[in-house]
Amino acid sequence: MEPTENKGHFLGGPGFTPAAAGAAFGPGFLEEAVCRWWVLRQLHGDRAFCPGCGSALDGRQAERFWGGDRARCADCGKKFGATTGSILAGSHFTFAKVFLLAVLLSKGTGHQDAAAVVGCDPETVRLWEKRFAIHG
């Protein structure tokens, strides 16, 4: 069966266009685990460590660290996450949102447009831009 054409679109849908894809694109189109892995590797390299005493994490605690969960240092007992003490500390953004925002800012996207894509206020975009500049 051949699709039915309707004003340039098949089956009467709105059509697949770059504008439609751009309007629909957002953090849901990125895989959180991939973004988490990439961001944490940028922050920590390949070493999971305690921000309190600097001890390396291994085993289950390293898995928790890289998985974005809280870990506990076997040496000093400190509990922390992989974002503790980093540019992401205290952020309520997912790794995918932070990654997407960074990409948009790298491409020169304005605060209004970036905010619309990420789903936040333009002032939040401005504050993240300052965070990136300070820590970059």
C-alpha positions, 0 to 999 in steps of 0.5 A, spaced: 500 500 500 502 506 498 502 512 503 497 517 501 500 524 500 496 530 503 499 537 501 506 534 501 505 530 507 504 523 508 498 521 511 496 528 513 501 529 518 504 535 519 511 533 516 518 532 517 522 538 517 528 541 520 523 546 523 519 541 526 525 537 528 528 543 531 522 545 535 521 538 538 528 537 540 530 537 547 533 533 553 528 527 552 532 526 545 539 525 549 540 519 553 542 521 560 547 515 561 551 517 555 551 524 557 552 522 564 558 518 562 561 524 558 560 529 563 563 525 569 569 523 564 570 531 563 570 533 570 574 527 573 578 523 567 578 516 569 579 516 576 573 516 581 576 519 588 573 522 594 573 530 594 575 530 602 581 525 602 583 524 595 582 516 596 581 512 590 574 509 590 574 502 587 568 496 587 561 498 588 563 505 591 566 507 584 560 504 580 555 508 584 560 514 583 560 513 575 552 511 576 551 518 579 549 516 585 552 517 592 558 514 594 562 513 601 569 513 602 572 507 605 578 511 608 574 517 611 567 515 611 565 522 607 559 521 603 558 525 596 556 524 589 560 525 582 558 532 582 560 534 589 565 540 588 564 541 581 561 546 576 554 541 577 554 542 584 547 544 587 544 543 580 537 540 579 539 539 571 540 532 569 546 531 565 542 531 559 540 538 560 547 540 562 550 537 556 544 540 551 545 547 554 553 547 553 552 545 546 547 550 545 551 555 548 557 553 544 553 554 537 552 561 540 544 560 541 541 566 544 539 565 551 531 566 549 532 560 544 536 556 549 531 556 554 526 554 550 529 548 548 532 546 555 525 548 558 528 553 563 528 561 564 533 565 560 536 568 566 538 560 568 541 560 561 545 566 563 547 564 569 550 557 566 553 561 561 557 564 567 558 558 570 561 555 564 566 561 563 568 561 570 570 553 570 572 553 563 
